[in-house]
Amino acid sequence: MGFSLGAQIAIQMLSQSPDLIDYAMINSALVRKVPFGKEMVKPTIRLTYPLIKYRFFSKLQAKQLYIGPNLFEKYFKDSNRMSLDTLTMVLEENMSFQVPDSYADVKASLLITVGEKERKVMKSSAIDLLSKRDRAQAITITGIGHGIPIAAPEFFNDILENWLEGAGLLLNTKVIPKC
């Protein structure tokens, strides 16, 4: 299972070794290159990077990612440990990631998920991933943005478990049709 950046890594791994994995869940993977994203990251991060030292700013970020009070201190400490160069590099790679051509050769059954309240580019990315694979299903999880594994881990795990067992979809999910 891969979520966000981890989803991009999972896609890359699957594409490099198409026979390695039988089942994979790809959640909230950005696979569309953000126009001017790579060019805008460095100047934007240089301006905003000092803000990560402030708890109020980290709390705003944590809220967007559904990181609750029980995980906030770890998130705050980890954020403060990340260097400007590392953060810039990670974000540049994230915004320029594209599905490798060899993704079409992946043998695994895939479940692609995206939150209903996520940005349009994330929903479009889910459709892109679905359209490039025969053995794939995709669902939108209603009422949630980016961060379902953190916001509702039990529900998220139930989705995965039901899919692996072939039990069907849960309430609060919608199937994304293949184009």
N, C-alpha and C positions, 0 to 999 in steps of 0.2 A: 504494500500500500504506500502510495506517495501523496503528500499534501503540499501544494504550493511549490516551493523550490524543490522539495522532495519528489513531487510529481514529475517535474522536469528531469530530475536525476533518474527516476524510474523509467521514463520514456526513453532516455538515452541508453540505459542499461538494457532494456528490452530490445531496442533497435540494434545494439552491438552484438547481442547474443539472442537471436530470435527464438531459440529452443530452450532457453534457460529456465523459464518460469511457465507454469500452467495457467495460473490465474493472477490477475493484478487489478487493483482498484486505483484509479487515477483521480484524485480530487483537486479541483481548482488549479488546473495547470494552465499557465499562460503560454500559449504556443504561437501567438501572433506577435511579430516584431512590432514594438511600439514605435510609431513614427517619431523620429528625433529623440527617442527615449535615451539612447546611449549618449547622445551629444548633450542632453540636458541634465543627466545624472550628476556629473562632476560639479558643475556650478551650483546646482540646487543643493546637493549634499554639503558642499563647502559652507553654504549659508546656514543650513539647518542643523548640521552636525553638532555644534555646541549646545543645542537644545536638549540633546539626549541626557545631558548631565542633570537636567531639572526633572524632578519627580512629576510635576504637573504635565509636562510634555509627554513623558513616558506613560502616564496614566491615560492620556488621550489616545496614544497609539495602542496601548493594551486594550482599551475599550473597543477599538475598531477590530481587534483580533480576538475578542472574546476571552481575553486573559483575565481571570478573576483575581480577587484579592489574595487567594491562597497561592497563586503562582506569580504574583506581581513582583515580589522582592527578587526572585530568581531572574525574571525577565529584565528588571531594572539593572541588576548587577551584570548580567550577560551583555546587555546593550552597551553599558559603560566600558566593557572590556574590548569591544570591537573598535578597531582602528578606523580612521577615516579612509585609508586606502583599501582596507578589506571590505568595508561597507560599500564603497564606490564600485569595486570590482564585482561584488555579488549582485548589486542592482543593475549594473551594465549587462552582465551575463543574463540575468533574469529577463530584462526587457528586450534582449536581442535573440532569445531562444526561439528556434524553429524546429518543427518536427523533422527528424532525419528521414531521408528517402527510404532507408531500410526499415522504417516503422511498418511499412506495408507487408513486410515479411514476417512480422511477429506472429508466433503460433498461439500465444496465450489468449484465453478468454478475458476480455476486459470489461470492467464496470467503470464508466466515466461519470463523475458527479460534479455538480456545480450548485452553488447556492442561488436561490431565486433573487436575492437582493444584491448579488455581485454585479460588478460593472459589465457593460455590454461586451467588452473585449474578452472577458472570461467566459461568458456564455457562448460567444462565437468560437472561442478556442475549443470548448467541449464539442461543439458541432463539427469542427475541423477534425478532431481526433476520432469522432464517431464515423465520419464519412470516409476515412482512410482505412477502415478496418471492417472486415466481414464479421468476425467473431467479437463484436463489441455491443454493449448496451450503454445507454446514457440516461441519467435522470437528473432532474432539477429538484433540489430539496427546498420545499416551500418555507417561507418565513425566515430565511437565514441568509446572511452574507458570507463573506470570506472567513472561514474559521469553524465550520461545523464540528470537526473532531475535538475542538476545545470547548465550543459552546455547548454541545450536547453529545458527549462521548458515548453514552450508553445507546442513544438513538443511532448514532453513526455506526457503532459496532453492530447493532441489530441489522442495519441495512446491509452491511458486509456479510454478516452471518447468514441472513436470509438469502442473499444472492448466491453465496457459496453452496448453500443447501438446496437451491432451486425452489425456495418456498415463495418466491414472488416479492412484490414490492410492499412496502409499508405505507401506512397513511402518511400524508404530508410529503409525498414524492410524486413527481410527474415524469412520465417517460418523454424523452426527447426523440422525436421521430427521425429516422434516417432520411437524408435528402435524396 
